[in-house]
Amino acid sequence: MKKVLIVDDGAFMRVLLKGMLTKNNYEVVGEAEDGEIGVQKYKELKPDLVTMDITMPNKDGLEALKEIVAFDPEAVVVMVSAMGQEEYIKEAISSGARSFITKPFDEGELISVIEGID
């Protein structure tokens, strides 16, 4: 069972992602409400996968992504954001994100993207 860390400032989105992932045999080992805590938890928990929002307080998802990839070049990070703009997608992918999901999304789309990474 793959271990997942969810990083999103929205409590509702964390609950939604956790429900979808758990239902599909993923183990949610941690949650973080901003990028700063997300980086700390990544180092502590060493999950197999991270879902990362972009717009968050303290440290945004792009900064957190860069720190996680600098710490672990093999990190698997999927950006999950309401900002579907080209520039953010390009920056996230060039910074090491494995994929990008735009909110709103459904469970099938989430699992398809995650399973397509392996």
N, C-alpha and C positions, 0 to 999 in steps of 0.2 A: 504494500500500500504506500503510495507516494505521499510525502509530507509536504504540506502547503502553508505558507505564511501569507496572510491577507493584509495589505497595507492600503487603507482608505480612511479618509477623515469622516466619512458618513457611516454612522452606526447602522442605519438601515441597509446600506450596501454591503457592509461586512456580514450582517446576518443573512442577507440574500445569497451572497457568494458562498458562505459557509454551508448553508442548506443545500445549494446545488452541488457543491463539491463532495460533501459528506454522502449525499444520496448516490453519487457516482463512484464510491469507493476511494475517495481521497481523504486523508487524515489532516484536518486543520490543526496544526501544532501551535499556531500563534496568530495574533492580530495586533496591528499597530494603527494608531490614528493619525500619524504623520510620518514623514520620511526619516526624520531623525531617529525616532523609536524603531522604525522599520529596519534601518541599518543595524542598530544595536541588536535587535531580535534575530536578524539574519545571522550575524556572527555567533550569537548564543545558540540558536536552534539548528542552524545548518539545514534548512529545508531543501527538498528536491525542486520546489517550484515556488515562485513569488508572484502574486497578482498585485500590481502597483498602480494606484491612482496617480494622476499627474498633478492636479491642483490641490495642494494641501498646505496647512500652516507650517511654520518653522523651517521645514525643508521640503521642497516639492519633489514629485516623483522622478523627474529627470535627474536632479542632483543625487537623490538616493540611489537611483539605478547606477549612475556613474561610480558612486562609492562602493556599491555591492560588487560590481564587475571588477573594480580595481582590487578589491579584497579577494574575490574568487572569480577568475576569468571564465570558469565553467558554469557560473550561475545561470539558472533558467528563470528569466523574468518576463512576464506578460503584462504589458501596460493595459490598464482598464480605465478609460476616461470618456467623459462627455465631449471632450474636445477632439473631434475627428478631423481636424485640419491637417493638411499635408505637412506643414512645417513640423508639427509635433510628432507625427508618425515618422518622418524622416530622421529627426533628431533622436528619437527613442531607439529606432532600429540601428542607426549609426553609432549609438552609445552602448549597444550591447543587448537591447531587448530582443527576445526571440520572436515575439509577435505582438499584436495590438488589437484590442477589442474596444469598440465604441459603444458607450451606453446610449440608449437602452439596448440590451441584448437578451436572448433567451437561453435557457439551459443547454439546449442542443448546440447553439453557436459556441458557447463557452467551452463545453466539453470537446467539441470538434477541433477548436483552435488548440486547446491544451494537448489533446492526443496527437495532433498533427505535428507537434514539436519533436517528439521522440524520433 
